[in-house]
Amino acid sequence: MQTQTIRIAVAPGVEIAADVAGRDGAPTVVLGHGGGQTRHSWDKCEVQLAESGFQAINYDLRGHGDSDWSHDGDYGIETRARDLMAVAAHGARPLALVGASLGGMTALAAASLGLPVDALVLVDIVPKMAPGGVARIRSFMTASPDGFASIEEAADAISAYYPERPRPKDLSGLNKNLRLRGDGRYHWHWDQRMMSDARADPRHMLDLLDAADWTDRVPTLLVRGMKSDIVDDDGVADLRRRIPALEIADISGAGHMVAGDKNDEFNAAVIEFLTRVMPR
């Protein structure tokens, strides 16, 4: 499966990097990764979507991976939603959004601000997140402002944060998540300034959802990692009140990083849902 990498201008001096796979004009699925990740977390999903007859657009969120950083440090959810609208414009209709964590919040915001979508998949994210899990993620993402002396040291930090996931023997994949800077140290690829936003406060997103007109007509799937510390029963119940026809796919043995923990099960659940609900 051939993949084309493109760059999409979303603001003066800011471009978004995206991989595109699948036939032009096919139903489009836009993939948005979680905070602190890159589009490469979706590599296998992107290919399998294309093989299933969709066109996948897999992008790096602003401030991540190969996408540009905000010159003024603006990483608000409306700004990210506008980025997603620009990315989605490179696809066709019908259109589905698949978003994990920060990518899922961005998808919710874009749909609520007027992006016409035909299906939505939220990957272990709800507006009312469990506070303990949010605090743990923020602590990890702000813990190493001076970077790491080696890739091995970065791998140690990941293992300490996520001990349930086996430490890989080959650490070369971490090169996609790290940048070797002029100080000779490895730094995470994301812009630390984005951690100053208010993502942990659900009130703004809940207000957007309550004012939106799509929640009773757009097929929506929540893929939940059953070992997640971000999505709890209260958060699921709150989302179901706002999206009455919400479907849920529980992935056993997966934590917040559902696609990374149980990739095959995750991909199968997403493709089954989109194949069933997306108009052709």
Order of alpha helices (4+ residues) and beta strands (2+ residues): beta-beta-beta-alpha-beta-alpha-beta-alpha-beta-alpha-alpha-beta-beta-alpha-beta-alpha-beta-alpha-alpha
